[in-house]
């Protein structure tokens, strides 16, 4: 592996890296403090499009993790930026929560079910059959299909919940139209995050707990990648993939020594 530059900027997944099942992972608070003390730019990334960055900042603060809102980047924000670049001041029919609708409004989008430019599918805990039906009919009439992320299921205290990827598959089955997924593992999510944090691929690290989203997205974006084993991917599964992370560690606590002074 070629020699890389020292890490100046940090990107980190949230679930499975900093928090797990509603609790902070040991070392996460110290990791965030060390980054702030060292003046290292960082962003916490999440494919979850339900919450606004202010919501997520407050939720993390309640767990003892002081992450400012501007240091959070969601698939909803990445989707809004992508659409604003593709079709400025466009229109969209949205299935999702405040995190997605707020991001699109702030990007100058009109939310409507009257001949929208796009159907945008995001995360919600209350997927409506009537909304899905409306989305199918709008796509059949020519609306472009965008989804915030491909995750098929999401976690809850009761078990798995159908998520954006699963509902997108249902809409695709009905229409024959595949969505464009903006969130991880699309490296577009990483590139927009790099722009936000002001980092360069040669000197930025991505920390994640999933080989199939976090690590592959980091690899494709040219970042240094760190897999933590505190989330989804197990140590014995790493060798099954055709790509490798730069580092494999037990948890975020093992990443703290990598932060320069």
N, C-alpha and C positions, 0 to 999 in steps of 0.2 A: 504494500500500500504506500502511495507516495506521501512525502512529508507535507503536513498541513500547517497553516499559519496558526498562531495562538488564538484561542477562542475569545472574541471580543463581544459577541452578541449571543443571546440565548433564546431559543424557542422551546417551550415545554408544553406537552399535553397536560390536561388537568386530571381527568378521571383515570385512576390507576397509577398516576405519577405523584400528584400532590395530595389527592384525596381518594378514599376508597370506601364505598358504602356509607357516605355521609360523614366520614371521620378523616382528619388529617393523617397522612402517612408520616411516621416518625422521621424527622429531619427536614420536612417540607418547610416548616417555619424558619429554620436556620438557613436553608438554601435561599429563600426569598430575602432574608435579612442580609446575607453575605453579598448577594447580587446588588442590592441597594447600596450597601456600604462601599462596595468596590466601584460603584458608578457604572456597572455593566448594563447596557440596554437589554431588556428582556420582554417577551410577550408570552402570555399563557394562551394556548390555543385550545379550542374545543369545537367539535362538529355539532354540538348541541345548539340549535337555533331558537330554543324556547325563550331564553332570557336575554335581556339587554346586558351590555357590559357593566352598567351600574348595578343591576340586579346581582350579577355574578360576583362583583367586587364585594357587595354587602354580604352575600352568602359565604364567601371565603373568609371575610373578616370575622364572621360569627364563629368560625372554626379556628381563629387565631392566625390566619394567613393574611397579612396586609399587602394585598395586591391592588394597586390603584386601577380605576376603571380603564384608563388609557393604556394599561399594560395587558389588556385582555382582547383577544381577537377571535371572533366566532365565525362559523360558516355563514351565518346570516349577514355579517358585515362584509365578508368576502363576496357573497352573492350580490349584495347591493352594489359594491364597487364594480364587479364584473359587468352587471347590467348597465350601470351608468356609463361605463366605457363603451359598451357595445351599442347602446341605443339611448343616448342622453334624454332625460325627461320623458321616458316612455311610460307605459302603463302595464299593470299586471293584475291578474287574479291570484290571490294568495290563499293558500291553506297553511296556517301556522299560527304562532303566538306573537306576543309583543316584541320579542327579540327580532323577528323577521320583519314585521310590519313597520316597526320604528326605523329599522335600518333602511328600508326601501323609501319611506317617507323622507328621511333625512338625505337620501340620495336624489331627491327630486322626482320620485315616481308617484304616479296616480294609481290608486288601488281601485279597481273596477271589475265588474263582470260583463261590461259592454265592450265587445270587440277588443280585448286586451292584446298587447303585443306578446305577452308571456303568461303562461301559467307557472307559478312558482310554488313548489311543494316544499314545506319544511316540517319541523317536528311539532307535534301537539299531542297532548294526552287525551284529546277528545276528537279523534277523526270522525267527521260527519259523512254519512253515506250520501246525503244530498250535495255536500260540497264536492265530494269525489265525482259524483255524477256530473255536476256542473263543469268540473275540470275536464272530464272526458269529452263532453260536448264542445267545449271551447277549443280543445286541441284538435278535434275532428274538423272544426271550422277554420283551422289555420294558426292558432296560437302556438308559439314556440314553448317547448317543455323544459323547464329548469328545475332541478332539485338541489337542496342545500348540501346533502351528503348521501352516501350510499348505504349507511349503516342499516341493516335489516331489522335489528331489535335494539331496544334500549333497556336499561336496568330499572327496577323498582323494588320496593321492599317485599312485594308479593311474588316477584319473579320477572321474567322477560315480558316486554311490551312490544307490539309491532311498531316499527319506526319508519323513517322516511323511505329507506330502501325497499321495504316490504310493500308499502303503499304505492310507491313508484312502479313496482313490478306489476301490481294490479292494474294501474292506469295504462301501462305499456301493453299488457295483455289485451286490454279492451280497445286500444287505439292503434296498436302496431308502431307507436312512436316511442323511441328511446329518449330519456331525459339526458341533459348535460348536467353531470354532478360537479358542483364547484368545490365542495369540501374535501378533506383528506380521503383517499390518497392522491387526489389531483394535485400535482405540484404547483398549480395556480394558487392554491391556498398558501403554500410556502412563499411563493414569490410576492404575493400581496403583503404577507406578514413581514418579509424582509424589507419591503418598501416602507412599511409603517414603522418598523424598529430602526430603520436607517442602517441596516447591516449588509454585509457582503457574504456571498455563499462560501468563499474561501475561509472566512473567519467566524462562521456562525455554526452553532451546534443545535441539533434537534433532539430533545429527550422525549421518549414515548414508551408505552407499554405494549404496543401491538406492532408486530412485524409487517402485517398486511395493510396498515394504514400509516402510522407514524413513521416507521423506519423507511418503508419504500418511498413515501413522499419526500423524506429528507434526502435519500439517496438520489432520487431523480432530480431534485433541486440542487444537487452538488454540495450538500451540507455534511458536516461531521455528525454522525448519528450515535445516540446512546440509548440502548435498550435497557429499561429497568424491569426486573422480574417480579414486581409488586402488583401487576395487573393481569392482563389477559394472556400474553404469550409466556409459555413455560420454557425453561432452559433447554429441555430435550427437543423442543420444536424448532429451535433456531436453525439447525442444520438442514431442515426440510426445504428451506427457502433458497432460491437461486441467487440471492443477494445477502450481504452480511452487514450488520451494524459495525461501526468503528469500535465501539465498546459495548460490553454486556456487564451490567452490575446488578447487585441485589435490589437496591432501592435508591431513592433520591439522596439519601444520607451519604452514599458512596460517591456522589457527584460533587459534593461540597469542596473536596480538596482540589478539584479541577478549576475552580474559580480563582483567577489571578488576583493578586493584591491590588 
